[in-house]
Amino acid sequence: MERIRQMTDTRRCALLWAATILLTAALLFLCGGKVHAWEGDDDWMRDTFSRYTMAAMLSGQEENYFNDSEKPDALTVLNYTAYKMYQAGDTGTISFDTFYEDYVCANFSAVVNKEDLKNAAEAAELDNRKSKFFDYDKGTGKIRILDVLAGGDSKQCVYIGWQDKDNNNDQTVLYGMWKDPAPAGEWKDYYVILTIDGYGDDAKIVSYQKIESNDVKFSSEFFINNYDDNGEWVDETNCTRELNGETRVILPYNEDVHSRATMTYKGEEVETTGLAGVKVTSSDKDIVSVYDNNENYEEISSVSGDKVGTVKLTCEFQSRTGEIVYTEILPCDVAKFEAGRDNARYDSYGMCVLHNTDVEIFAKTEGLDEYKKQNKFSYVWKSAEIPEIDGETTESVTYTAPNDEKEAEISVDIYIAGKKITTQSVYLKVKNGVLDYKVYEMPGTAMKEQDTTAPLLLNKRYFIDLTGGDFGWDYGNDADQCFSSWEFTMDGKTFTITDKEAEDYNTPIQQPDFMTYYKGFAGGATPNCLFTVKKAGQLTVTGTIYQNNKVFRTISKTFTVKSENTNGTTPKPQPQQPAQPASLQKGTKVTDKKSKAVYKVNGNKTVEYNKEDKKAKKATVPSTITVNGVKYQVTSIAAKAFANNKKLTKVVIPASVRSIGKQAFSGCKNLKSITIKTTYLTKKSVGAKAFKGIHAKATIKVPKKQKKAYQKFLKTKGIGKGVKIK
């Protein structure tokens, strides 16, 4: 090491040069003789192409073509060489012989006669209309390198991409399109190719030719990225299909679908590194939403199907400098796919089956009727826990449940026209169908479980969970049929409420005199209720779930209600307290003065986190807020609540949140840390693109028990492949 330090600068340079030669030789060997431009390392290609086409335009020779055995236009050669020297900082005055031998010959493979170049340089000096990057003095025989003196016309040649030349591993073909933003008379865009030999600054021009437009084909690709349970990218799902001779796009409902531009020349793929991507416009934004400028995927547009239906997608292929090189309009079908029973409403929570019963499980599709008519669908079922259905290829499979508890994941790959479009899964739970209660006292927002034989105390809030009443039992019920209901009876008086009534915030509850029932607390995978008892005595609580439009299971339990004193009597009347503050009306917006966050009232003492302070770098969504003495629970985060906050780096979502709206955190490119405390989120309760465009290396912490489920559906909500869910 000491010996190297003592080397002269010359010897150091020689050592570095030798190392560079060895490294280059190794790369050439590994790449089969050519160092390719991977991962966007094609700036030199773009520069070479743009430099030549600009030189041709300034010389008025953009249609002067030549092959590898012909001579290029002399003035274009002069302008190209001089412009490249100017860009490299090689300005000043040199002899024409040096210019020719050291620069021209280094930039062109074709033999260019020196005298022809001198004659062209002399002619350019005499013609003031010629734009050029040089001055030539015939008397001294010297040439001076300039910035361009004047300008050409409105035409420009847009760089599109590159392709290895057939049977010649040292040569690369560069593709572009001549356009005229301000055409005079009849003008039609056309394609050209520039063939080069070598790599980088050492690349030489071989030929410049026009190609037939009919040999060029552009197409939009729409695809879904697939990830494993660890968040690692696995593969892509192609979403384009052929139907009745036309190309169509199929969007699985609520999936994050990406777009990119592809091009072929005579059937061979061209690397479209000169294109920024596809700018997509939807003819109906209620059916297909478009999201622009996703930095994680370096794409112009991605799309999401929000409603089953058909739209037209206008796809504009844009260059990296903004020019449109091609436009196509594609029909697009949005479809819902699901695995489960054919008449179930909540198989996303799992599919419950009684012991010793048969269940038929379907691959369900809503939409795509024409594909069905033409028998374009096929299926492959998978289940590690149930080998008898693993590998089945029918639209449905039948399973006979055992005589004991069992859980198994069942998935089906759904294919359209021979290519997989989606994988749908359902979690099978074999159960005995027995209902039970879990009772929790709720001091504030905490939950304190108590024995079901213990008495209920007056004026305390209680939460009862109907265990065993899994939403996976909900099938065969019509749209207007409830799945669960609660009945409360005391002193001969009865109060009944269904899940549909509890979720209807627009209709107030006619409260009984012996209790108060609270709306807006439903969540989790089983029915539940929240209430306060106002009278001492015997309270009978009956929970019921329905299947096939009739009672499936029911359970009743009678609780003793007493005051906190021990004799069980109603306490003596206390002096009248001041009237409690009235709750705000639904839709009212309030701003927290400290955090500057905006909330919107949902209904009975629940609010939505509507908008945050755009200057905040960290945000903790509270579980409750108090307004005018009334406490409200924060149960949702609104669509676009945090969208495009470039300063936000950290977010905490509380356990009270039941839903997150579309694009809630989209565009928060510096959001690196998200903590999700709630256990109630599902694929349906989290909107499309909720986390699209967050930091590429973000970490999302989720509850341990929900880790697997959250990892699965959060990947469909716009997160990049580098985001970790743990």
matplotlib code that plots the C-alpha trace (Angstrom):
import matplotlib.pyplot as plt

x = [0.0, 2.9, 4.4, 1.2, 1.2, 4.7, 3.8, 3.9, 0.6, 1.4, 1.8, -1.4, -3.3, -1.8, -2.9, -6.5, -6.6, -5.5, -8.1, -10.8, -9.8, -10.0, -13.4, -14.7, -13.4, -15.2, -18.5, -18.1, -17.5, -20.5, -22.8, -21.8, -19.5, -21.7, -22.3, -26.0, -27.9, -29.8, -32.1, -32.4, -28.7, -29.4, -28.9, -26.0, -28.3, -30.9, -28.1, -26.6, -30.0, -31.1, -27.7, -27.8, -31.4, -30.9, -27.8, -29.8, -32.6, -30.3, -28.6, -32.0, -31.2, -33.6, -34.8, -31.3, -31.0, -28.0, -27.2, -24.0, -22.4, -23.4, -22.1, -24.0, -24.7, -21.5, -23.1, -24.9, -21.6, -20.0, -22.8, -23.1, -19.3, -19.1, -22.2, -20.8, -17.5, -19.4, -21.3, -18.1, -16.5, -14.1, -14.5, -12.0, -10.2, -8.3, -7.0, -9.5, -7.2, -7.3, -11.0, -11.4, -8.9, -9.6, -13.3, -15.1, -13.5, -14.2, -18.0, -18.9, -18.3, -19.0, -16.1, -16.6, -14.3, -12.4, -12.5, -16.3, -16.5, -14.3, -16.5, -19.6, -18.0, -17.1, -20.6, -22.1, -20.0, -21.3, -25.0, -26.2, -29.4, -27.5, -27.5, -24.4, -22.2, -18.9, -17.1, -14.6, -11.8, -10.7, -7.6, -6.1, -7.7, -9.0, -12.5, -13.9, -16.6, -19.6, -23.0, -25.7, -26.1, -29.7, -32.5, -33.9, -37.7, -40.5, -39.8, -38.4, -37.5, -38.7, -36.5, -38.6, -36.2, -33.6, -33.1, -30.2, -29.4, -30.1, -27.0, -24.7, -24.1, -22.0, -24.7, -27.8, -30.8, -32.3, -35.9, -37.6, -40.5, -40.3, -43.1, -44.0, -46.0, -46.8, -47.1, -47.4, -49.6, -49.9, -47.7, -47.7, -45.5, -43.0, -40.5, -36.7, -33.9, -30.4, -28.0, -24.9, -21.8, -20.2, -21.1, -21.4, -19.2, -17.3, -20.4, -20.2, -23.0, -23.6, -26.8, -29.9, -33.1, -36.8, -39.0, -42.6, -45.3, -47.1, -44.1, -44.4, -46.9, -47.6, -49.8, -50.7, -50.0, -52.1, -50.8, -51.1, -48.0, -48.1, -46.3, -45.6, -46.4, -43.1, -44.0, -41.5, -42.5, -43.3, -44.7, -47.2, -50.7, -51.5, -54.9, -55.4, -57.3, -58.7, -62.4, -64.1, -61.0, -60.4, -58.1, -59.8, -58.7, -60.1, -59.8, -60.5, -62.7, -60.7, -57.3, -54.3, -53.5, -50.4, -49.8, -46.8, -46.1, -44.8, -43.6, -42.6, -40.9, -41.6, -42.8, -39.6, -39.8, -38.2, -37.1, -39.2, -36.8, -37.6, -41.2, -42.4, -45.4, -49.1, -51.4, -54.8, -58.2, -61.4, -64.7, -66.5, -64.7, -67.4, -66.5, -62.7, -60.5, -57.2, -54.2, -51.4, -47.6, -46.8, -43.2, -42.8, -43.5, -42.2, -45.5, -47.7, -51.1, -52.5, -56.1, -58.6, -62.0, -64.6, -67.8, -68.7, -69.3, -67.6, -65.7, -63.4, -59.8, -57.9, -54.2, -51.7, -48.1, -45.9, -42.2, -40.0, -40.2, -44.0, -44.7, -47.5, -46.2, -49.3, -52.9, -55.2, -58.7, -59.3, -62.6, -62.3, -64.4, -64.5, -65.5, -65.8, -64.2, -64.7, -64.4, -67.2, -70.8, -72.9, -75.3, -73.1, -72.6, -69.6, -67.3, -64.4, -64.7, -64.4, -66.9, -68.4, -69.7, -71.4, -69.9, -70.8, -72.3, -71.6, -70.7, -70.3, -67.6, -67.8, -65.4, -67.8, -67.6, -69.9, -69.6, -67.8, -70.9, -69.6, -66.5, -68.7, -70.9, -67.8, -66.4, -63.3, -63.1, -61.1, -60.1, -57.5, -58.4, -55.7, -55.7, -52.9, -55.2, -57.9, -56.1, -59.3, -60.1, -56.5, -56.0, -59.7, -60.5, -64.3, -66.1, -67.1, -65.9, -67.8, -66.4, -67.8, -66.9, -65.6, -67.1, -64.7, -63.3, -61.2, -59.8, -58.4, -57.5, -59.0, -58.0, -58.8, -56.8, -59.3, -58.2, -59.6, -58.6, -55.9, -54.2, -54.6, -56.5, -56.8, -56.5, -59.4, -59.3, -61.7, -61.0, -63.1, -64.1, -65.8, -67.8, -70.5, -72.7, -73.0, -73.4, -72.1, -71.6, -68.5, -69.2, -67.0, -67.3, -66.2, -64.6, -63.9, -62.6, -60.9, -62.6, -62.5, -63.9, -66.0, -67.7, -71.0, -72.6, -71.6, -74.3, -74.5, -74.1, -76.4, -75.3, -72.2, -71.4, -71.3, -70.2, -71.5, -69.8, -71.9, -69.1, -69.8, -72.0, -69.3, -70.2, -69.2, -72.6, -74.3, -75.5, -78.8, -80.1, -81.8, -80.4, -83.0, -82.7, -80.6, -77.9, -78.1, -80.5, -80.6, -83.6, -83.5, -86.4, -87.0, -90.3, -92.4, -91.0, -88.9, -86.5, -85.3, -82.8, -81.3, -77.8, -79.3, -81.1, -77.9, -75.9, -78.6, -77.3, -80.1, -82.9, -82.8, -83.4, -86.6, -84.8, -86.7, -86.9, -84.8, -81.7, -79.7, -78.4, -75.4, -75.0, -71.7, -69.6, -70.1, -66.8, -64.8, -66.0, -69.0, -72.1, -71.9, -73.7, -73.0, -75.5, -76.1, -78.9, -80.8, -83.0, -82.3, -83.9, -83.6, -82.5, -82.8, -80.5, -81.2, -78.9, -80.0, -78.3, -80.1, -79.4, -81.6, -83.9, -84.8, -83.4, -80.3, -79.1, -80.2, -79.1, -80.7, -79.2, -80.7, -78.5, -79.1, -78.8, -78.0, -76.3, -72.8, -74.1, -74.7, -78.4, -79.4, -81.9, -82.3, -80.3, -82.2, -82.9, -80.1, -80.5, -81.2, -78.0, -77.6, -78.7, -76.1, -74.7, -76.5, -74.6, -73.7, -75.8, -74.5, -72.3, -71.1, -67.4, -65.2, -61.6, -59.3, -57.5, -54.4, -53.7, -55.7, -57.2, -60.8, -63.4, -66.9, -69.7, -70.9, -73.8, -74.4, -71.2, -68.9, -66.7, -64.5, -61.0, -61.6, -58.4, -55.1, -52.7, -50.6, -47.6, -47.6, -44.6, -46.2, -49.8, -51.5, -55.2, -56.9, -59.4, -61.8, -62.3, -64.4, -66.5, -68.6, -68.4, -69.5, -67.1, -67.0, -65.3, -63.1, -64.2, -63.0, -60.4, -61.8, -60.9, -57.8, -57.5, -53.7, -53.2, -50.1, -48.7, -45.0, -43.9, -45.6, -43.2, -45.1, -48.8, -50.5, -54.0, -55.9, -57.8, -61.2, -60.9, -63.2, -62.5, -60.0, -61.1, -59.8, -56.4, -56.3, -52.5, -51.8, -48.9, -47.3, -43.9, -42.0, -44.3, -42.0, -43.7, -47.3, -48.6, -52.1, -53.6, -57.1, -58.0, -61.2, -59.9, -60.8, -60.2, -63.6, -63.2, -59.9, -60.4, -58.5, -55.1, -55.3, -51.5, -50.4, -47.3, -46.0, -42.2, -40.8, -39.2, -41.9, -42.7, -46.3, -46.8, -50.0, -51.6, -49.9, -53.1, -54.1, -50.6, -51.3, -54.7, -53.4, -50.3, -52.6, -55.1, -52.8, -50.8, -53.8, -54.1, -51.2, -48.2, -44.9, -43.0, -40.3, -42.8, -42.6, -45.7, -44.8]
y = [0.0, 2.4, 1.6, 2.7, 5.9, 6.7, 6.2, 9.2, 10.6, 9.1, 5.6, 6.0, 7.0, 4.0, 1.7, 3.1, 2.9, -0.7, -1.5, 0.2, -1.8, -5.0, -4.1, -3.2, -6.4, -8.4, -6.6, -7.1, -10.8, -11.2, -9.2, -11.2, -8.5, -5.4, -3.3, -2.6, 0.4, -1.1, 0.6, 3.9, 4.2, 5.2, 8.9, 8.6, 7.0, 9.7, 12.3, 10.7, 10.5, 14.0, 15.4, 13.8, 14.7, 18.3, 18.5, 17.1, 19.5, 22.6, 21.4, 21.0, 17.3, 15.5, 13.4, 12.7, 8.9, 6.6, 3.0, 1.5, 1.5, 5.1, 8.5, 10.7, 14.3, 16.4, 19.5, 17.2, 15.5, 18.9, 20.1, 16.8, 16.7, 20.3, 20.1, 17.1, 18.9, 22.0, 19.8, 18.2, 21.6, 21.2, 24.7, 27.0, 26.9, 23.9, 22.9, 21.3, 18.3, 17.8, 18.3, 15.6, 13.0, 13.3, 14.0, 13.2, 9.8, 9.0, 9.7, 8.1, 4.5, 5.4, 6.9, 10.6, 12.4, 15.2, 17.4, 17.0, 18.2, 21.3, 22.1, 21.8, 24.1, 26.7, 26.6, 27.0, 30.1, 31.7, 30.9, 33.0, 30.9, 27.9, 27.2, 25.7, 25.0, 26.1, 28.8, 27.8, 30.0, 28.8, 31.0, 29.5, 26.1, 26.3, 25.6, 27.3, 25.5, 27.6, 27.4, 27.2, 30.5, 30.2, 28.0, 25.5, 25.2, 23.9, 20.3, 18.0, 14.4, 12.7, 9.9, 6.7, 3.9, 1.4, -2.2, -4.5, -4.8, -8.2, -10.5, -7.7, -7.5, -4.3, -2.2, -0.6, 0.8, 4.0, 4.9, 8.2, 10.1, 13.3, 15.7, 19.2, 21.1, 23.8, 22.1, 24.1, 22.4, 18.6, 17.0, 13.4, 12.2, 9.6, 7.2, 7.0, 4.9, 5.8, 2.8, 3.3, 1.1, 1.0, 2.5, 5.9, 8.7, 6.2, 5.3, 5.9, 6.7, 3.9, 4.7, 6.9, 5.6, 6.1, 3.2, 2.3, 3.3, 0.0, -1.8, 0.1, -1.0, 0.7, -0.9, -0.1, -2.7, -2.8, -5.0, -5.9, -6.4, -9.5, -9.9, -12.7, -12.7, -10.9, -8.0, -9.2, -8.8, -12.1, -11.5, -9.5, -10.2, -8.9, -7.3, -7.0, -9.6, -10.1, -10.4, -10.5, -9.3, -6.2, -5.6, -4.9, -4.2, -6.1, -4.4, -6.5, -4.4, -2.2, -3.4, -1.1, -1.6, 0.0, 1.1, 1.2, 1.8, -0.9, -0.8, -3.3, -2.9, -5.8, -7.8, -7.3, -5.5, -2.0, -0.8, 2.4, 4.2, 7.5, 7.4, 8.5, 6.2, 6.3, 9.2, 7.6, 9.3, 7.5, 8.2, 7.5, 8.4, 6.7, 3.3, 3.8, 6.2, 7.4, 8.2, 10.2, 10.5, 7.5, 8.0, 4.5, 2.9, 5.8, 5.8, 8.6, 6.9, 3.9, 3.0, 1.4, -0.1, 1.4, 0.0, -2.9, -1.6, -0.7, 2.5, 3.8, 4.5, 7.0, 6.2, 8.8, 7.7, 10.6, 11.1, 12.2, 15.7, 15.7, 15.0, 12.6, 10.0, 7.7, 7.6, 4.6, 4.1, 0.8, -0.6, -1.5, -3.8, -3.7, -6.9, -8.2, -11.6, -13.6, -17.1, -18.4, -19.5, -18.2, -16.3, -15.1, -11.5, -11.6, -14.4, -11.8, -12.5, -16.2, -18.9, -20.8, -24.4, -26.7, -30.0, -32.9, -30.7, -30.2, -26.8, -25.8, -23.1, -21.0, -18.8, -15.9, -13.1, -10.1, -8.6, -9.9, -11.6, -11.8, -13.6, -16.1, -16.6, -17.4, -19.8, -17.7, -18.6, -21.4, -22.2, -23.9, -24.5, -24.7, -25.7, -27.2, -28.2, -29.8, -32.0, -33.4, -30.1, -29.0, -28.9, -29.0, -27.1, -26.6, -23.4, -24.7, -27.4, -29.3, -30.0, -32.2, -30.7, -33.1, -33.7, -31.4, -27.9, -27.1, -24.1, -24.0, -21.4, -22.1, -20.1, -20.2, -18.9, -17.4, -17.4, -15.5, -16.5, -18.8, -16.1, -15.6, -12.4, -12.8, -15.1, -15.1, -16.8, -17.6, -18.8, -21.9, -22.3, -25.5, -24.7, -26.1, -23.0, -22.4, -18.7, -17.2, -13.8, -11.8, -8.9, -5.8, -2.8, 0.3, 3.0, 5.6, 3.9, 1.0, -2.4, -4.4, -8.0, -9.2, -12.5, -13.1, -14.0, -10.7, -8.0, -5.0, -1.6, 1.3, 4.0, 2.1, 1.5, -2.2, -3.9, -7.4, -9.5, -12.3, -14.9, -17.7, -15.4, -15.0, -13.0, -16.1, -17.5, -14.8, -16.4, -17.0, -13.7, -11.2, -7.7, -6.2, -9.1, -8.3, -10.8, -10.0, -8.4, -7.6, -7.7, -6.1, -6.8, -5.3, -5.1, -6.3, -3.7, -4.7, -2.8, -4.5, -3.3, -4.9, -4.4, -2.5, -0.1, 0.4, 1.3, 3.9, 7.2, 9.2, 7.6, 8.4, 5.5, 5.6, 4.8, 2.9, 4.4, 1.7, 1.9, 3.8, 2.0, 3.5, 3.4, 3.4, 0.9, -2.1, -3.7, -6.9, -10.3, -10.9, -8.8, -6.7, -3.9, -1.0, 0.2, 1.7, 0.5, 3.2, 1.1, -1.6, -5.0, -8.0, -7.3, -10.1, -9.7, -11.9, -12.0, -13.6, -14.3, -15.2, -17.5, -18.1, -15.3, -17.1, -17.5, -19.5, -19.3, -17.3, -16.9, -15.2, -14.3, -12.4, -10.0, -8.5, -4.7, -2.9, 0.2, 0.3, -0.1, -3.7, -3.9, -3.8, -1.1, 1.9, 4.8, 7.7, 10.6, 13.1, 16.8, 17.6, 18.1, 20.7, 19.5, 17.7, 19.5, 18.5, 16.5, 18.2, 17.4, 14.9, 16.5, 19.3, 20.1, 21.1, 22.1, 21.2, 24.4, 22.6, 20.2, 22.2, 18.9, 19.0, 16.4, 15.7, 14.3, 11.0, 10.3, 9.4, 10.7, 9.5, 11.6, 11.2, 12.5, 14.8, 16.8, 17.4, 20.3, 20.4, 21.7, 18.7, 16.3, 13.8, 13.0, 10.9, 10.4, 10.5, 7.8, 10.4, 14.2, 16.4, 19.3, 21.5, 19.0, 16.1, 13.2, 11.8, 8.6, 8.8, 5.9, 6.7, 8.6, 10.5, 10.1, 12.2, 13.3, 13.4, 13.3, 15.0, 16.1, 16.1, 17.0, 14.1, 11.4, 9.5, 8.6, 6.7, 5.3, 4.4, 1.3, 3.1, 3.5, 1.2, 2.6, 4.5, 6.4, 6.4, 8.0, 8.9, 9.0, 9.1, 11.2, 11.4, 10.6, 11.2, 9.1, 6.4, 5.2, 4.1, 2.5, 0.9, -0.1, -0.9, -4.6, -3.8, -3.0, -5.2, -5.0, -3.5, -0.9, 0.5, 2.6, 2.2, 3.8, 4.7, 4.4, 5.0, 7.1, 6.9, 6.5, 3.6, 2.1, 2.9, 0.6, -0.2, -1.7, -3.6, -5.6, -9.0, -11.0, -9.3, -9.3, -12.0, -10.5, -6.9, -7.9, -9.5, -6.7, -3.6, -4.6, -3.9, -0.4, 1.2, 0.5, 0.0, -3.2, -1.9, -1.1, -3.5, -4.6, -6.0]
z = [0.0, 0.9, -2.5, -4.3, -2.4, -3.6, -7.3, -9.6, -10.9, -14.3, -12.8, -10.8, -14.0, -15.9, -13.1, -13.1, -16.9, -16.9, -14.2, -16.3, -19.4, -17.5, -16.0, -19.4, -20.9, -18.2, -18.8, -22.6, -21.9, -19.6, -21.9, -25.0, -26.4, -25.6, -22.5, -22.6, -21.2, -18.3, -15.8, -17.6, -18.3, -21.9, -21.7, -24.1, -26.6, -26.3, -26.5, -29.6, -31.3, -30.4, -31.5, -34.9, -35.7, -34.6, -36.8, -39.7, -39.2, -38.9, -42.1, -43.8, -44.4, -42.0, -45.0, -46.4, -45.5, -45.9, -45.1, -43.8, -47.3, -48.2, -47.3, -44.9, -45.7, -45.3, -43.6, -41.1, -40.3, -39.7, -37.4, -35.5, -34.8, -33.9, -31.6, -29.8, -29.3, -28.0, -25.5, -24.3, -23.8, -26.7, -27.9, -29.6, -32.9, -34.4, -37.8, -40.1, -40.4, -36.7, -36.7, -39.4, -38.1, -34.3, -34.3, -37.5, -38.0, -34.3, -34.7, -38.1, -39.3, -42.9, -44.8, -45.2, -47.7, -46.1, -49.2, -49.4, -45.8, -46.6, -49.6, -47.4, -44.7, -47.4, -48.8, -45.4, -44.8, -48.0, -47.2, -44.3, -44.2, -43.0, -39.2, -37.9, -34.9, -36.5, -38.4, -41.1, -42.4, -45.8, -45.8, -42.5, -42.9, -39.4, -37.9, -34.8, -32.6, -31.8, -30.0, -32.7, -34.5, -35.6, -35.8, -38.2, -38.3, -36.0, -36.7, -34.0, -33.7, -30.6, -29.2, -28.5, -27.6, -28.7, -29.9, -30.4, -34.1, -35.6, -35.8, -34.7, -31.0, -31.2, -32.9, -31.5, -33.4, -32.0, -32.8, -33.1, -34.7, -36.7, -35.6, -36.6, -33.9, -36.4, -39.7, -43.0, -45.5, -45.4, -42.7, -41.5, -38.6, -39.6, -38.0, -38.4, -37.1, -36.3, -36.1, -34.0, -33.3, -29.9, -26.5, -24.8, -26.1, -28.3, -30.3, -34.1, -36.5, -39.0, -40.8, -40.8, -42.4, -42.6, -41.7, -42.7, -40.2, -40.8, -39.3, -36.0, -33.5, -30.1, -27.4, -23.8, -21.2, -18.0, -15.2, -11.5, -9.4, -7.2, -3.9, -1.5, 2.3, 3.0, 0.6, -2.0, -5.7, -7.4, -10.9, -12.9, -14.0, -17.5, -17.7, -21.5, -23.5, -27.0, -27.5, -30.9, -32.6, -30.4, -27.5, -24.2, -20.7, -17.7, -14.3, -11.2, -8.9, -6.5, -7.6, -8.3, -12.0, -13.5, -17.1, -19.5, -23.1, -25.4, -29.0, -31.6, -35.0, -37.4, -34.4, -32.4, -29.1, -28.7, -25.3, -25.0, -22.6, -24.4, -23.3, -19.9, -20.1, -20.9, -19.9, -19.3, -19.4, -18.3, -20.1, -16.8, -13.6, -11.4, -13.0, -13.5, -11.5, -12.9, -10.6, -12.1, -11.5, -9.2, -8.4, -7.0, -10.4, -12.5, -14.4, -15.7, -14.9, -13.1, -12.8, -10.5, -11.2, -8.7, -10.1, -12.4, -15.9, -19.2, -20.1, -22.8, -21.8, -23.9, -23.8, -24.9, -25.2, -24.0, -24.5, -21.6, -23.0, -23.1, -26.8, -27.7, -30.1, -30.3, -29.0, -28.7, -27.2, -25.5, -24.1, -20.5, -18.4, -14.6, -12.9, -9.4, -8.6, -5.4, -4.0, -1.7, -1.7, -4.5, -2.3, 0.6, 1.5, 3.8, 2.7, 3.0, 6.7, 6.2, 5.3, 8.2, 7.7, 10.2, 11.1, 8.7, 6.0, 2.3, 1.0, -2.6, -3.2, -6.3, -8.3, -8.6, -11.3, -11.6, -15.1, -18.2, -19.6, -23.1, -22.0, -20.2, -23.2, -25.3, -22.6, -22.0, -18.3, -16.7, -13.1, -10.9, -7.2, -4.5, -0.8, 1.2, 4.0, 1.7, -0.8, -2.3, -4.0, -4.7, -8.5, -9.4, -12.6, -12.4, -11.7, -8.3, -5.9, -3.1, 0.3, 3.0, 6.4, 9.1, 12.5, 14.3, 14.2, 11.1, 9.4, 5.9, 3.2, -0.3, -3.3, -7.0, -9.9, -12.4, -16.1, -19.0, -22.5, -21.0, -18.9, -15.2, -14.3, -10.5, -7.5, -5.0, -1.6, 1.1, 4.6, 5.5, 9.2, 10.3, 13.4, 15.7, 15.3, 19.1, 20.1, 23.3, 24.8, 25.9, 28.1, 28.4, 30.6, 28.8, 31.0, 28.3, 25.2, 27.0, 27.1, 30.4, 30.1, 32.9, 33.8, 32.1, 35.4, 37.0, 37.3, 35.1, 36.9, 36.3, 33.9, 32.9, 29.3, 28.2, 25.0, 24.3, 21.5, 20.0, 19.8, 17.4, 15.4, 12.7, 9.6, 7.7, 8.5, 6.5, 3.3, 1.6, 3.0, 0.6, 0.4, 2.7, 5.2, 8.3, 9.4, 13.2, 15.6, 19.3, 21.7, 25.1, 27.6, 31.0, 33.1, 30.2, 27.8, 24.7, 22.5, 19.3, 16.8, 13.6, 12.2, 9.3, 11.6, 13.7, 10.6, 9.4, 10.8, 9.1, 11.2, 14.9, 17.4, 19.5, 22.7, 25.5, 29.0, 30.6, 28.4, 25.8, 22.7, 20.9, 17.2, 15.3, 17.3, 15.1, 13.9, 13.9, 12.6, 14.8, 15.7, 18.8, 20.7, 23.0, 25.6, 29.0, 31.4, 33.3, 35.6, 38.1, 37.7, 35.3, 31.7, 29.1, 26.1, 23.1, 20.1, 16.8, 13.5, 10.2, 7.3, 4.2, 5.4, 8.7, 12.2, 12.2, 15.8, 18.8, 22.4, 25.4, 28.8, 31.7, 33.6, 37.0, 36.9, 40.0, 41.3, 42.6, 46.2, 47.3, 48.0, 44.3, 44.6, 42.5, 44.1, 45.6, 43.2, 43.1, 42.7, 39.0, 37.0, 34.3, 30.9, 28.9, 25.8, 22.6, 20.0, 16.7, 13.7, 11.1, 8.5, 10.8, 10.5, 13.5, 13.7, 16.5, 17.5, 18.7, 15.9, 13.2, 12.1, 10.7, 11.7, 10.2, 12.4, 11.1, 13.4, 17.0, 18.7, 16.0, 13.7, 10.6, 10.5, 7.5, 6.9, 8.6, 8.9, 5.7, 7.6, 10.0, 9.8, 12.2, 12.8, 15.5, 14.7, 18.2, 19.2, 20.5, 20.5, 22.7, 21.3, 23.5, 26.3, 24.1, 23.4, 19.9, 18.7, 15.6, 13.5, 10.0, 8.0, 5.0, 1.4, 0.6, 4.2, 4.1, 0.3, -1.2, 2.1, 1.1, 4.7, 6.5, 7.7, 10.4, 11.1, 13.9, 13.3, 16.5, 17.4, 17.0, 13.2, 11.1, 7.6, 5.6, 2.5, -1.1, -1.5, 2.2, 2.2, -1.6, -2.7, 0.8, -0.7, 2.5, 4.7, 6.1, 9.2, 9.6, 12.8, 12.5, 15.9, 14.7, 14.2, 12.2, 8.8, 5.8, 2.0, 1.6, 4.4, 3.0, -0.1, -3.4, -3.6, 0.2, 0.5, -3.1, -3.5, 0.1, 0.6, -1.4, 1.7, 4.2, 7.2, 8.2, 11.7, 12.1, 15.0, 15.4, 15.1, 11.8, 10.3, 7.6, 6.6, 6.5, 4.5, 1.9, 1.3, 2.0, -1.1, -3.2, -1.8, -3.8, -1.7, -3.5, -3.6, -1.2, 1.6, 4.6, 6.6, 9.9]

ax = plt.figure().add_subplot(projection="3d")
ax.plot(x, y, z, "-o")
ax.set_aspect("equal")
plt.show()
